[in-house]
Amino acid sequence: MFFITFSGVGSDTGSFSKILFIVTSIITSLGAILYTISTLAISFQYYNLVERKEAPGLLQKVENIN
């Protein structure tokens, strides 16, 4: 998108420009998906380590309420 916008390429773009646009769009989408997955994995690992170290389990907290 950046390439097409700033290069002044109109509707008569060549096949190379269209292929470049498709490839960069796919790479950008994959990057966003991988970023989301890695962020979720890191957060799960963090809370797993907190649970192991401090043991603030939810069931224990519920038992303390009763």
Secondary structure, DSSP 8 states (H G I E B T S, - for coil): -HHHHHHT--TT--HHHHHHHHHHHHHHHHHHHHHHHHHHHHHHHHHHHHHHHH---HHHHHHHH-
